[in-house]
């Protein structure tokens, strides 16, 4: 896709989210897309390779949670994959500190390359699992916002997310539209892990019929030190 067409496409869709992109941000997104496509030929980063689809389903989809981020918030993106939603949010929020966590080192190599090529600051890409990363000094209950676009069910996902979240901070869970049963199954986990549901927002991606439910969980008390449990346990024995 030519730069002018890309610029027009992303500006138009972002504006429908009340996000006004400047030229520097558009340049960053354009470089990011090209790096994603280039690296995707060597490794499996995304099944989405059409530029218009990348704009909508990766970039715009990531931008929809920018509204939940305040100045000076420290943000952790768990299971970031190819950098979603973390890198798009970083491009929009230059002054915030971001940590992008993923268990596959090849993805972290890609993200490190993106960060260097775009000249992004106050962002680190970390290779590791949440169960191990949480043990490092200063990481537990250290973040104002913890987000994930991972496919795990909420009661599993929140066992990884809430231990990293400060009291008063929030988990922003990006989910597909049909999650009523999932929310019901997650009630006990939310309570045990120290959270409460603040709201569930329904968002339709611009010029599409793709709907998202954004589950906002507020951290109201400390998470017990035994969480998250060892690798594999949350998936095999979810809190229910």
C-alpha positions in Angstrom: 0.0 0.0 0.0 1.3 3.4 -0.9 2.0 5.9 1.9 -0.7 8.4 0.9 -3.4 5.8 0.7 -2.2 4.3 4.1 -2.3 7.8 5.6 -5.8 8.5 4.4 -7.1 5.1 5.6 -5.7 5.2 9.1 -6.5 8.9 9.7 -10.1 8.4 8.7 -10.7 5.3 10.9 -8.8 6.8 13.9 -10.8 10.0 13.7 -14.0 7.9 14.2 -12.5 7.0 17.6 -11.9 10.7 18.2 -8.1 10.1 17.8 -6.3 12.6 15.6 -3.0 11.3 14.3 -0.1 13.5 13.6 2.4 13.0 10.7 5.0 11.4 13.0 2.5 8.9 14.3 1.3 8.0 10.8 5.0 7.4 9.8 5.4 5.2 12.7 2.4 3.1 11.9 3.5 2.8 8.2 6.9 1.6 9.2 5.4 -0.8 11.7 3.1 -2.3 9.1 6.0 -2.8 6.6 8.2 -4.4 9.3 5.4 -6.7 10.3 4.9 -7.8 6.6 8.6 -8.2 6.1 9.2 -10.3 9.2 6.1 -12.2 8.6 7.7 -13.8 5.6 10.3 -15.4 7.9 8.2 -16.2 10.9 4.5 -16.5 11.8 3.6 -13.2 13.3 0.1 -12.6 11.9 -2.4 -14.3 9.6 -3.6 -10.8 8.5 -1.5 -9.5 5.6 -3.8 -7.2 3.7 -2.8 -3.6 4.6 -6.4 -2.5 5.0 -7.1 -5.4 7.3 -3.9 -4.7 9.3 -5.0 -1.1 9.8 -8.5 -2.1 11.0 -7.9 -5.4 12.9 -4.5 -4.6 14.4 -3.9 -0.9 14.6 -7.4 0.5 15.1 -8.4 -2.5 17.2 -5.5 -1.7 19.5 -6.3 2.1 19.6 -9.8 1.5 21.0 -8.4 1.1 24.5 -6.4 4.3 24.4 -9.3 6.0 26.1 -8.6 4.1 29.3 -5.0 5.4 29.6 -4.1 8.4 31.6 -0.9 10.5 31.7 1.9 8.8 33.7 0.1 5.4 33.7 2.6 2.6 33.6 1.3 -0.1 31.2 2.0 -3.8 30.9 0.8 -5.8 27.8 0.8 -9.5 28.6 1.0 -11.9 25.6 1.7 -9.1 23.3 2.5 -11.3 20.3 3.5 -9.0 17.4 2.9 -6.0 19.6 -0.8 -5.7 19.9 -2.2 -3.6 21.6 1.1 -2.4 23.1 3.0 -0.8 20.2 0.0 1.1 18.7 -0.8 2.4 22.2 2.8 3.4 22.7 2.8 5.3 19.4 -0.3 7.2 20.7 1.0 7.7 24.2 4.7 8.7 23.9 5.2 9.7 27.5 3.8 6.6 29.1 6.1 3.7 30.2 5.2 0.4 28.4 6.4 -3.2 29.1 5.6 -5.8 26.4 5.7 -9.4 27.6 5.7 -12.5 25.5 6.9 -16.1 26.0 8.3 -16.5 22.4 11.7 -15.0 21.9 11.3 -14.6 18.2 8.5 -12.2 18.8 10.6 -10.2 21.2 13.4 -10.0 18.6 10.8 -8.6 16.2 9.5 -6.1 18.7 13.0 -5.0 19.6 13.6 -4.3 15.9 10.4 -2.3 15.7 11.2 -0.3 18.8 14.7 0.6 17.4 13.4 1.4 13.9 10.7 3.6 15.2 12.9 5.3 17.8 10.4 4.6 20.5 11.4 5.4 24.1 10.1 4.3 27.5 9.2 0.9 26.2 10.8 -2.5 26.8 10.1 -5.9 25.2 10.6 -8.8 27.6 10.9 -12.4 26.8 9.3 -14.5 29.6 6.2 -16.0 31.0 4.0 -14.0 33.4 4.5 -16.7 36.1 8.2 -16.1 36.1 8.3 -12.3 35.3 6.1 -11.6 38.4 8.9 -13.0 40.6 11.4 -10.2 39.6 11.9 -7.5 42.2 9.5 -4.6 41.7 7.1 -6.2 39.1 4.3 -7.4 41.4 1.5 -4.9 41.7 3.6 -2.4 39.8 1.4 -1.3 36.9 -1.5 1.2 36.6 -2.9 -0.6 33.5 -2.5 -4.2 32.6 -3.9 -5.2 29.2 -4.1 -8.3 27.0 -5.6 -9.2 23.7 -4.9 -12.9 24.4 -7.5 -15.6 23.7 -7.5 -17.2 27.1 -10.8 -17.2 29.1 -11.1 -14.4 31.6 -10.7 -16.6 34.7 -7.4 -17.8 33.3 -6.2 -14.5 31.9 -6.9 -12.5 35.1 -4.7 -14.9 37.1 -1.8 -13.5 35.0 -3.0 -9.9 34.9 -4.3 -8.9 38.4 -1.1 -9.8 40.3 0.8 -7.2 38.2 -1.9 -4.5 38.8 -1.6 -1.8 41.5 -4.4 -1.3 43.9 -6.5 1.3 42.2 -5.2 0.2 38.8 -7.1 -1.6 36.1 -7.0 -4.6 33.9 -8.3 -3.9 30.4 -9.3 -7.2 28.8 -10.1 -7.1 25.0 -12.6 -9.8 24.3 -14.8 -11.0 21.4 -18.4 -10.0 21.6 -20.0 -13.1 23.1 -18.6 -13.3 26.6 -21.6 -13.5 28.9 -20.9 -17.1 30.0 -17.2 -16.2 30.3 -17.9 -13.2 32.6 -20.1 -15.4 34.8 -17.4 -18.1 35.1 -14.8 -15.4 36.0 -16.7 -13.9 39.0 -15.0 -16.1 41.6 -11.5 -15.5 40.1 -12.1 -11.8 40.0 -13.0 -11.7 43.7 -10.2 -14.1 44.8 -7.6 -12.2 42.8 -8.6 -8.8 44.3 -10.6 -7.2 41.6 -14.1 -6.1 40.8 -15.8 -5.4 37.4 -16.0 -1.7 36.8 -17.7 -1.8 33.5 -18.0 -3.7 30.2 -17.9 -1.4 27.2 -19.2 -2.4 23.7 -17.2 -1.0 20.8 -17.7 -1.4 17.1 -14.6 -1.0 14.9 -15.1 1.9 12.4 -16.7 1.1 9.1 -17.1 -2.6 10.0 -19.5 -4.9 11.9 -16.7 -6.1 14.2 -17.7 -5.7 17.8 -15.5 -5.8 20.9 -16.4 -6.1 24.5 -13.8 -4.3 26.7 -13.9 -5.7 30.2 -12.5 -3.2 32.8 -11.5 -4.8 36.1 -10.5 -2.5 38.9 -8.0 -3.8 41.5 -9.4 -3.2 45.0 -7.2 -5.3 47.2 -3.8 -7.1 47.1 -3.6 -10.4 45.2 -2.4 -13.3 47.4 1.3 -14.2 46.8 0.5 -17.7 45.5 -1.0 -16.2 42.3 -0.2 -16.7 39.5 0.3 -20.4 40.1 3.1 -22.3 38.3 3.1 -22.6 34.5 0.2 -24.5 33.1 -1.9 -24.7 36.2 -4.2 -21.7 35.5 -5.2 -23.3 32.2 -5.6 -26.9 33.6 -7.2 -25.9 36.9 -8.9 -22.5 36.4 -10.4 -20.7 39.4 -14.1 -21.4 39.2 
